[in-house]
């Protein structure tokens, strides 16, 4: 066992000598990672994952160092340092150089192994991610933690959906089913749901397991065809579910040493069409046991109690197993070495086919125990006993039966019956049937020895002649052809070998061993006598085909002869490409289902049948180019008709020209070592090989001499180039000097011109500045003028406002004067009323006095003598009339004085109002002042002048004087108010007349 320490190296070889894993442990190499610091320590690997090809794997340790191991190229590289432990890895993305890594900070990152750069950073989990499942297309990925599962789009690295659950339930695992669009979610309560990926529609739920064997599922595994689910947990029972029937169909009991199952994974096989039969079971003791789920037989195991396994990953093609050991190292196992002892085809199994009982099976009916010996079957109940009958057969039938028996329990006769009934084998089992029909020995050791010889010299430049887009396919083709060339020398010089091998390489590109053995079996059996006329086409084989065609279709053969078309044109292109150029993939597979199931002459008969079924278009062809095109391109032909025609030819062709009489029966490859292939003219091949070797040596000598001459010529050319470069450099320097001188002169001229332009610009700027100053001055003057006009407008507005206010005041004063006049009139009427009342009172007094006097007189007349009564009465009457006349005269005087006083007041008020109105209409006209106001007032009669004290009694005169004084006081007050109003109006008018003169100044 080899051991490799990565140390501080970032790249290097995985192993330094050719690995030779022992059958006992199968370890190719043990990889450890120790630091070379002062205190060395072991960096433990935590996770490992294979890529889609199975030849590369990726592993991460607890410090975040992620390595890529190329098992085919024997190289390792440090592709990333994440500085934190990785919890899960995935390396099977659509872009082959990218991988996903889940880190301890609950994030998921995508890196590129080539550029070593971060592609994307995905966040969203709140706990550690322990599982990453990638869809078969590589477009989607599911990351699972204990509390949630999230679906990511790997094209945009955006989260599409999120699965949230109750904290009490918990998630065990969520993953994609292989080769389908279904997501399987497994929870801690043993519930398992299947979801549609696009719509997340729940497709179904698996029923609960039987109570007698109920375990809490912890780990799961699915076959590559997605039909069987294996589940296990803390028990030695293993449950197998059929996802198509959605029921538990088998319970496998592991050995008693197994108490808990930590990991499950199916071992792929290239010929099982995805229905994997071998399951790897990692238990608590660190040992991973591989069992057959059909036979319940323990095949092999890896790991031990001393060197236990922590986790494992199996490559997609099933060639390698990568296991992380409990000590932190990484072991790479070879499945071929582990299965070398059990790789022999198992003996035919006798199977009893019966219908399952309609009642539900109990857990005891489903149980199988894993054993290392023969297969144990459950005891049959009385109800399920089946009666058997022994049939006697003769010796001939027994021999024929043994002849038709194939490995893995198949029968060739039955397969031929099935093939004739359906026209082809089931796609799911085709590879398995082919392997049985061809009886492939699967000599891993012999094939490895051929592969280890490396690429053959004849196929080093294969890509130049056959440019294949897929690098993987080209690499597999190159390996297969090299292995064939190392097996037999003739294949290194066979020009059509790549054409013959390519369809099988494309079909078996994931299993190179099977690919090699299928091609080798085809060459030994169906290519018999092809190399007898090497390097020419097999004339003998082509003659057989021509004879059969001449017997069955003479017209077509004569047409070929008439147009000089030989069998090398209508038969050999079909043989050397094994019909891959003229048939589609499905048609080609259907054809070879029949070829591999029949005698080797079936292939030659197929060439004849193809020509006969195409006779109509071939008879219409007249040019050689048309024939060449027809036999190198696909044509509108029903392959089923061709196959039926082949069977007809096989039955109706006479024995003397039938190819089966000249070809041997089928012979399988030998077990252990491949047979020697020498069915070719050895002397020609040897001579050709010697000639090629001589030519190769001469070519090498020529190449060496040419290399020497080329080196000398290169030196001479280099010297000449250097000399020419020096001269060119000198010439360039001289030209550069002249150019610089010219540039300097041009720059000086440009400088002068720039100075002139600068002076002109300065003059223009000066003139512009003067214009700007003049414009600014004009603008300032205009601004001042506008300000003055604005001030004048403001003053006009003020004057108008004051005039309006004055007019309002005058109008208010006029209204006040009118109100005062009304008050005076009301007072006048009041005074007149009082005067009337006084007069009436005086009249009443006079009448009362007269009555009293009359009564007195009467009394006196009664008292005095009648004699003197007459004289006294006359004198009293006279006095009385005098007094009445005096009173009447005083009343008239009082009325006249009152009328004169009222007239004087009205006239004065009228004069003042007229003067105010005239002043308001002509404010600038200077009013003539009254020279003597007393003169104007002197013309008015005074009340006192009207009083005649001699004619009034004292009381009446005192009353009239009091009223006259009151009237004079009121008039004087009114005159004084009017005089003040006139003075104010005069002052305002004078100010208004002076304002325009100030503005004009």
Secondary structure as UniProt FT lines:
FT   STRAND          2..5
FT   TURN            7..8
FT   STRAND          11..12
FT   TURN            23..25
FT   STRAND          27..32
FT   STRAND          45..51
FT   STRAND          56..61
FT   TURN            62..63
FT   STRAND          65..70
FT   TURN            71..74
FT   STRAND          75..81
FT   STRAND          86..91
FT   TURN            96..97
FT   STRAND          98..103
FT   TURN            104..105
FT   STRAND          108..112
FT   TURN            113..115
FT   STRAND          118..122
FT   STRAND          129..134
FT   TURN            136..137
FT   STRAND          140..145
FT   STRAND          148..153
FT   TURN            154..157
FT   STRAND          158..164
FT   TURN            167..169
FT   STRAND          171..176
FT   TURN            178..179
FT   STRAND          182..187
FT   TURN            188..189
FT   STRAND          192..196
FT   TURN            197..199
FT   STRAND          202..205
FT   HELIX           211..213
FT   STRAND          217..222
FT   TURN            224..225
FT   STRAND          228..233
FT   STRAND          237..242
FT   TURN            243..246
FT   STRAND          247..253
FT   TURN            256..257
FT   STRAND          261..267
FT   TURN            270..274
FT   STRAND          278..283
FT   TURN            284..285
FT   STRAND          288..292
FT   TURN            293..296
FT   STRAND          297..302
FT   STRAND          309..314
FT   TURN            316..317
FT   STRAND          320..325
FT   TURN            326..327
FT   STRAND          330..334
FT   HELIX           335..338
FT   TURN            339..342
FT   HELIX           363..366
FT   STRAND          367..369
FT   TURN            383..384
FT   HELIX           395..404
FT   HELIX           407..409
FT   HELIX           412..422
FT   HELIX           427..429
FT   HELIX           430..438
FT   HELIX           444..452
FT   HELIX           457..459
FT   TURN            460..461
FT   HELIX           462..465
FT   HELIX           471..487
FT   HELIX           489..492
FT   TURN            495..496
FT   HELIX           497..507
FT   TURN            508..510
FT   HELIX           512..525
FT   TURN            526..535
FT   HELIX           539..552
FT   HELIX           554..562
FT   TURN            563..564
FT   HELIX           567..570
FT   HELIX           572..576
FT   TURN            577..582
FT   HELIX           585..596
FT   HELIX           601..613
FT   HELIX           615..619
FT   HELIX           624..630
FT   TURN            631..632
FT   HELIX           639..652
FT   TURN            655..657
FT   HELIX           659..661
FT   HELIX           682..863
FT   HELIX           866..921
FT   HELIX           933..938
FT   HELIX           943..946
FT   TURN            949..951
FT   HELIX           954..1000
//
